[in-house]
Amino acid sequence: MAATERLVVVGGDAAGMSAASQARRLKDPAELEIVAFERGHFTSYSACGIPYWIGGQVTERDDLIARTPEEHRARHIDLRTRTEVVELDLDGSRVRSRDLDSGAEAWTGYDKLVLATGARPVRPRLPGIGAHGVHGVQTLDDGQRLMDTLERTEGRRAVVVGAGYIGVEMAEALVGRGYEVTVLHRGEQPMATLDPDMGRLVHSAMNRMGIRTVSRAEVTKILTDEEGRVRAVATASGEEYPADVVVLGIGVEPRTALARAAGLPLGESGGVLTDLSMRVRGYENIWSGGDCVEVLDLISGRMRHIPLGTHANKHGQVIGAGVGGGYATFPGVVGTAVSKVCDLEIARTGLREKDALAAGLRFVTATIGSTTTAGYYPTAADMTVKMLAERRTGRLLGVQIVGGAGSAKRVDIAAVALTAGMTVEQVVSLDLGYAPPFSPVWDPVLVAARKAATAVRTAGP
């Protein structure tokens, strides 16, 4: 007996398969048939864990996989791997798919559609960008291709282009594998998700760890040998940086060519626009989530593309509830993210200075140096906290943290305070846990809030 409705899911990672799994919990196979398409070999994996697999902290690739295609199929989800959806026919409520191994194409009808096509690494149009040995790292298939290259390559020189989260994490991973690593990036400092003064701390730490970091370096060409393999990266200054492997860490962009071709609404960054229930705006039976959408920034009130696995999994839960006949919402984000490079932890939430300026906000800043534990405790490590507060109201706007072990997760205090709309005066009064192995008597976040509150009082209207 045929199911009452069919759900088609495009994309088999965090958002897509979370949506499919949640919908299956709410609807049995007699009520809802679920067909999912995934262009790669893997499903439901931790893309954030790829640098740690490359670097050797995670020993097996499959340790990153939360649920295999076979496990999804056992739960009555018709999951088709190595199959790419190449066209959406919204008028006909169907999708055209292509088997990437055989080339065979087929149309599949749907009653409900979920687009979870993810993001793709930015690949600038440069001579030699398609050379052997040049890799973007976004999916587990990408990670496997990079790992294959590393195992075949005899040389030990790596160039990472870009110094965002992926670039910094991959630089650490390659150092861990014994590579001589150079990071080239166009910005004033690495980690453009931080203000430059905080990025300078990351730059210094990377250099101390043996990672050569070159700022204001505009890559112009990938140089190759006679066999078409990468041999160096050239920059606008005329410098050439020898390379046996190149990793692109420039960032990612929403993978929304399908949505664009179908006429679905897209935002300024090219991400799909949805309502709070993750329905595509203007379409009752289409949802979208994960790295291909834009989300509401609760601090600035603007739509932003913030590709993080935490958001994608939540999107999937919300979508699955809607597909299954329930109701849930994703209200927005404050932009919290953490990372590390070797022993240095990096965290941010809320707005940077340039974000606050772009939003038309007047603000004050406060930066303090402290330690992760009581200063006399043996594991104490240096920690720098920067805080932004609205000038007139004292409303907390953003926090950035750079420091040793025990620094990064303190940003969660600020994330909660931002979500609650707290002022820095209110943050100062938070009743946080204290013992010498965990914190100074005054936690560094509270010290920064106290300094920011003073700045607000003295700044005037």
Summary of the structure (lengths in Angstrom):
residues: 461
radius of gyration: 23.4
end to end distance: 69.5
largest distance: 72.9
contacts: 1677
relative contact order: 0.12
helix: 28%
strand: 30%
